Amino acid sequence: MAAILDFADELRAVGEERFGRPPAAVGVGLPGAVDEAAGVAVYSANLGWRDVPIRRLLTERLGGAVPVALGHDLRVAALAEGRLGAGAGVDRFLLVALGTGIATALSIDGRTEPGAHGRAGELGHVVVRPGGTLCGCGRRGCLEAVASAAAVGRAWAAAAGVPGLDAADAARAVVAGDPRAVDVWARAVDALADGMMAAVSLLDPRTLIVGGGLAEAGETLLTPLRAALAARAAPFHHLPEVVPAALGDAAGCLGAGLLAWDARHAAATAEVVPS
């Protein structure tokens, strides 16, 4: 948290030096369960956060005059993909990020759905392999414990007997035809398809946008994933188009910026509305 506050202070100083004035608003994307209205990071399994009052801490650090908008990191990425990337012009899409963990964000007509308690989209903690690998949340067999980029990297390092290998190394080994890598990859794709098919069944998105570190494998991932989804589809399913995310690692930052832009616009509008 100290690093985040220091970085925000740095950005403010750079902005003031470059533009001659303080920032108009701040946008923040956070992992895990986020209470956007209260400005609190409620829970993050991967960071060990519980009930961190980030809006208050940032407001105090930045002098108290600047509005701070918070959002789930993937929902802010979906905001950017919807306005600037692969979801532009799509009325209903699901963004799935395959990184350290796995999460999703549903966008409907340009608005991302947070859920009743700000906890929608935690597909990574749907159990797809009961009794399987221990997840950071404390349960076993969660999708992200089996098929996230981090999980694929761990599985490939173990299969190859070489510590420190990651998902990108696994993808290269798949392309090279290493049967051990092919097996690791196939198990991850099967788990992903199980989890994503549940999401498709529940949400019926028009487009499924796949991003995150694992998606950098491109068609090495997407081609077998499309086939696995098709194999699981019932006659009544309408499978979405499966496409790669367009904005890469920039999506979260761009989305946080858009969140700040929207917050400033809302504040400016409120200022001119008569009481």
TAURRA-V315386 format. One record per residue. N is the residue number from 1. PSI is psi in radians with two decimals (none if undefined). Layout:
n | psi
N | PSI
N | PSI
//
This chain:
n | psi
1 | -0.67
2 | -0.69
3 | -0.68
4 | -0.79
5 | -0.73
6 | -0.73
7 | -0.72
8 | -0.71
9 | -0.70
10 | -0.82
11 | -0.71
12 | -0.77
13 | -0.75
14 | -0.76
15 | -0.75
16 | -0.67
17 | -0.70
18 | -0.69
19 | -0.12
20 | 0.27
21 | 2.81
22 | 2.88
23 | 2.60
24 | -0.44
25 | 2.86
26 | 2.35
27 | 2.40
28 | 2.28
29 | 2.26
30 | 2.53
31 | 2.74
32 | -2.75
33 | 2.21
34 | 2.22
35 | 1.66
36 | -0.64
37 | -0.73
38 | -0.29
39 | 0.63
40 | 2.35
41 | 1.81
42 | -0.79
43 | 2.28
44 | 1.94
45 | -0.69
46 | -0.40
47 | -0.24
48 | 0.36
49 | 2.50
50 | 2.08
51 | 0.92
52 | 2.11
53 | 1.26
54 | -0.69
55 | -0.80
56 | -0.78
57 | -0.74
58 | -0.72
59 | -0.77
60 | -0.75
61 | -0.60
62 | 0.17
63 | -0.06
64 | -0.12
65 | -0.13
66 | 2.30
67 | 2.43
68 | 2.09
69 | 2.31
70 | 2.61
71 | 2.78
72 | 2.43
73 | -0.65
74 | -0.55
75 | -0.61
76 | -0.58
77 | -0.69
78 | -0.61
79 | -0.76
80 | -0.78
81 | -0.59
82 | -0.61
83 | -0.56
84 | -0.17
85 | -2.38
86 | -0.31
87 | 0.06
88 | 2.20
89 | -0.03
90 | 2.20
91 | -0.52
92 | 1.95
93 | 2.76
94 | 2.11
95 | 2.21
96 | 2.14
97 | 2.18
98 | 1.56
99 | -2.28
100 | -0.69
101 | -2.87
102 | 2.25
103 | 2.85
104 | 2.77
105 | 2.27
106 | 2.20
107 | 2.23
108 | 1.98
109 | 0.76
110 | 0.00
111 | 2.29
112 | 2.46
113 | 1.97
114 | -0.30
115 | 3.00
116 | -0.50
117 | 0.34
118 | 0.37
119 | 0.31
120 | 2.63
121 | 0.07
122 | 1.05
123 | -0.49
124 | -0.35
125 | 0.36
126 | 2.23
127 | 2.05
128 | -0.30
129 | 1.38
130 | 2.32
131 | 0.13
132 | -2.57
133 | 2.44
134 | 2.30
135 | 2.82
136 | -0.35
137 | -0.14
138 | -0.18
139 | 3.03
140 | 2.48
141 | 0.23
142 | 2.64
143 | -0.75
144 | -0.36
145 | -0.25
146 | -0.63
147 | 0.15
148 | 2.93
149 | -0.70
150 | -0.74
151 | -0.71
152 | -0.72
153 | -0.76
154 | -0.75
155 | -0.68
156 | -0.69
157 | -0.72
158 | -0.74
159 | -0.65
160 | -0.28
161 | 0.49
162 | 1.83
163 | 2.56
164 | -0.08
165 | 2.63
166 | -3.04
167 | -0.61
168 | -0.67
169 | -0.70
170 | -0.77
171 | -0.73
172 | -0.67
173 | -0.58
174 | -0.82
175 | -0.62
176 | -0.17
177 | 0.26
178 | 2.07
179 | -0.52
180 | -0.73
181 | -0.70
182 | -0.69
183 | -0.81
184 | -0.80
185 | -0.77
186 | -0.69
187 | -0.66
188 | -0.78
189 | -0.71
190 | -0.77
191 | -0.75
192 | -0.78
193 | -0.67
194 | -0.83
195 | -0.79
196 | -0.58
197 | -0.62
198 | -0.74
199 | -0.72
200 | -0.74
201 | -0.70
202 | -0.66
203 | -0.37
204 | 0.97
205 | 2.67
206 | -0.62
207 | 2.47
208 | 1.97
209 | 2.17
210 | 2.14
211 | -2.94
212 | 3.07
213 | -0.69
214 | -0.55
215 | -0.25
216 | -0.20
217 | -0.17
218 | -2.33
219 | -0.30
220 | -0.54
221 | -0.84
222 | -0.65
223 | -0.92
224 | -0.50
225 | -0.76
226 | -0.75
227 | -0.70
228 | -0.67
229 | -0.76
230 | -0.66
231 | -0.42
232 | -0.17
233 | 2.37
234 | 2.88
235 | -0.49
236 | -0.18
237 | 2.54
238 | 1.78
239 | 2.39
240 | 2.82
241 | 2.32
242 | 2.04
243 | 2.74
244 | 2.63
245 | 2.61
246 | -0.40
247 | -0.12
248 | -2.51
249 | -0.28
250 | -0.25
251 | -0.78
252 | -0.75
253 | -0.75
254 | -0.72
255 | -0.69
256 | -0.67
257 | -0.74
258 | -0.66
259 | -0.76
260 | -0.73
261 | -0.83
262 | -0.68
263 | -0.72
264 | -0.70
265 | -0.75
266 | -0.71
267 | -0.72
268 | -0.69
269 | -0.73
270 | -0.56
271 | -0.51
272 | -0.06
273 | 2.20
274 | 2.53
275 | none
//
